[in-house]
Amino acid sequence: MQKVKVDLKKEVDSSYEITIGSEYAKEILQKLRDEGCFFMVDENIFELYGDFFTHDNMFRFRADEHNKTHESVVAVLGFLFRCNARRDSKMVITGGGITGDVGGFVAATYMRGISFIQIPTTLLSMVDSSVGGKTGINFRGSKNNVGSFAQPEHVYIDMSFLKTLTDEEYLNGVAEVIKYGAIFDADFFTYLEENKDKVLARDLETLAYVVKRCCEMKALVVQKDEKEKGDRALLNFGHTFAHAIETDSDHVVKHGFAVAAGMYLETDFAVKKGDATPETLQHMKRILTDYGFDISYEIIDKEKFFNAMLSDKKADKKGLTLALTPSIGSGKILKNIPLQSVVDYFNNL
Ligand SMILES: NC(=O)c1ccc[n+]([C@@H]2O[C@H](COP(=O)([O-])OP(=O)(O)OC[C@H]3O[C@@H](n4cnc5c(N)ncnc54)[C@H](O)[C@@H]3O)[C@@H](O)[C@H]2O)c1
């Protein structure tokens, strides 16, 4: 028997930088236009920042969870094809997490993958979805179950975009920010507790620290485990229950709000199983309610809810995998949790 090794680690360097600042997006977009890039932009961003987008090669995308589909992927692929985009072309994706996930997936598949740049415009996409290379769409009612790992060439974060975000969409991102503190950094969690008013007021100095700290944490975990074989799954804290909430509510409950309720309910579940301390639950409850999140959820359709949990990518034949926070700042992954124990938990709420 002979063996040949395909040593990819040395050949492919997918490192990239995240630039964080304010009031510079217009300039960078003009520069990228002059370089001949192809643009995909969230329609609302186009309406709000029309003078940033004087480009010819532009696809306007309506960011809606129901539009995070293969039909949208086909539409964007068609746009690239019609514009004669080539293998060495570059795509610039400007918008929130939905636009970023769909655009990233298109870039990952067009001609087997072209370079792309993420310019996130929501808090959620700045601190989470634009970094780390997870791209994808919802398929047959399940969240993000078709996609690929593809790292962007650069992420440009211009926090000035946050000025036009609605309070609801802003809070949507705050849930992911709280998640970082809960699983990785107790000091950051305390910072968020102590600086709640500044965070909610979108104080730029506070945000500069918050966004940078979240990106650092995400970069660290992605560096160690790009394809989510280990510790990256910690970032799924709250997300297993959240995916079920999003699906059951037909996306009426937005991702971040579902994650907030998911973090609380998963911690409550963990406390009842002896995997988290009651103090942690109190801490989670306090910060989430202080920030204005609803931490309860009434299931509409039990079959749909639990099926969504089972079709979650984190589930396998042996059961569910949950990322939990036994104590603030130290996340832990728990595997092989029987679905029945989760069903019983919700039935006894
Ligand atoms: N890839 C990942 O690692 C990852 C991580 C977390 C979440 N996600 C995905 O991200 C998606 C949620 O992303 P999102 O919360 O950014 O939602 P989104 O993309 O739908 O944006 C929310 C809304 O805000 C609008 N908008 C965007 N930027 C704006 C701005 N600056 N001013 C005014 N309006 C603006 C959009 O048009 C949209 O209506 C979900 O589909 C989720 O699955 C992906």
The ligand as an ORCA input file, in Angstrom:
! r2SCAN-3c Opt
* xyz 0 1
  N     -22.562     32.951      9.041
  C     -22.557     33.010     10.346
  O     -21.578     32.671     11.013
  C     -23.777     33.552     11.055
  C     -23.719     33.880     12.415
  C     -24.840     34.434     13.020
  C     -25.985     34.670     12.266
  N     -26.011     34.334     10.962
  C     -27.196     34.601     10.146
  O     -27.388     36.002     10.081
  C     -28.739     36.268      9.759
  C     -29.227     37.445     10.570
  O     -28.463     38.560     10.208
  P     -28.910     40.042     10.583
  O     -29.461     40.049     11.943
  O     -27.784     40.936     10.245
  O     -30.182     40.251      9.653
  P     -30.453     40.897      8.203
  O     -29.375     40.659      7.265
  O     -31.819     40.444      7.827
  O     -30.588     42.443      8.513
  C     -31.634     42.863      9.316
  C     -32.462     43.974      8.701
  O     -31.749     45.195      8.837
  C     -31.628     45.846      7.588
  N     -30.355     46.552      7.625
  C     -29.120     46.022      7.510
  N     -28.194     46.955      7.797
  C     -28.856     48.094      8.075
  C     -28.448     49.405      8.453
  N     -27.183     49.719      8.644
  N     -29.416     50.340      8.638
  C     -30.729     50.024      8.498
  N     -31.167     48.804      8.179
  C     -30.236     47.856      7.968
  C     -31.747     44.754      6.564
  O     -32.188     45.239      5.339
  C     -32.758     43.829      7.227
  O     -34.057     44.301      6.975
  C     -29.514     34.992     10.049
  O     -29.928     34.426      8.836
  C     -28.496     34.098     10.728
  O     -28.701     32.725     10.438
  C     -24.937     33.802     10.340
*
